[in-house]
Amino acid sequence: MNEPLKGLTVIDVSTVLAGPSVGMFFAELGARVIKVEHPNHPDVTRSWKLPVEPSDKTISAYFSSINYKKEYRPLNLKQPDDLSIFFELISSADILLSNFKRGDAEKFGIEDDVLLKKNPRLIIGKINGYGQHSDRVAYDLILQAESGFMSINGTRESGPVKMPVAMVDVLAGHHLKEAVLLALYEREKTGQGSSLSVSLYDAAVSNLVNQASNYLMTGQVPERMGSLHPNIAPYGELFTTEDEQVITLAIGSDMHFARLCFILGLEELPTHSRFNTVQNRVRYRSELFGYLDAAIRTWHSDDFLAAMRDQHVPAGAVLSIDQVMDKPEAKSLIREEIIDGVKTKRITSVIFQSHGNPIS
């Protein structure tokens, strides 16, 4: 792909997932990204290995997922010589990414004013856990628990469940990308660098979106509903087809509901008083499920999904990760690289497509 950020230099001293994912984003867009790690205590995710991974290698699949196309520099910022090298890198860099604990920047002597004095054009992007004035150790699991996500994820029977990816880290990484890109845009106008930060907690709570508004506007506390949607039905219900394939539907409008019922031979349902609006379908979703489940069980999954696609009705099979990664669309997103002698793979962090200048 094009490399629109070629010529930029990013120094990445962050660890784990949120900060490094931002570094990888810039690397994929052509920036030179130098990942600085302590010689004896490198990024902890190098050691986060599945039992099947080689124990004698310096990297893990987890580490590889967000450290693509980077250069690696071992530096101990407590050592004067290494700190001098770090300042030399900073003097010509465009962006610094970090997730230091509170007080670490002061301990190393790399506070914002020190860095900006050495490089007034530097953009400093920081990730923290609970805000700039908190020294709490922040891990994604705890943030998912304390931001309400775990309380609404899962079912009544399962109890609270975390997302099986570090969702809060991923969200915070996206917020920091936006902030850094805005700072780059502002620097084009002013010529001046800046310092900005994103907290994991703020990123988590801000992404409660409709679940937060449901509570703020109605006082109703969201409950665990599995894959169901509190505002839409049928949406997230799981159905099993004649060939034992699990599928799900995302019927968000009356038009889609009418088309679904036409496909299933249930043309009378859209005019029924219990199912004629989105709100009514939510209210009587259990009864509606019974009608739909009985009809869908008579279909082969390929035929049903083909009919849904033909009528532009959102439906899909519930696939395992290996099934997903076997699809051409997913394969096109895989990026490979040799790191420390190991062939690594990950999914790209850049998913938009550039179509050039539409004005000719």
Protein Blocks (a to p, Z undefined) as FASTA:
>chain_A
ZZfkgoiacddfbehjlmmmmmmmmmmnopacdddddfklgcfklmmccfkbcfkbcbdf
klmmmmghiacddddfkbmklmmmmmmmmmmmmbdcddddehklmmnopafklmmmmmmm
bccddddfkojkbcbdcdfklmmmmnommmmgccfknopaddfbdfklmmmmmmmmmmmm
mmmmmmmmnopacdddddfklmmmmmnmmmmmmmmmnopacddehjacfkbccehiacdd
fkopacddddfbfklmmmmmmmnopammmmpmklmpfklmmmmmmmmmmmmmmmmmmpcf
klmmmmmmmnopacdddddfklmmmpmklmmmpccddeehiacddddfbfbdcebjfbZZ
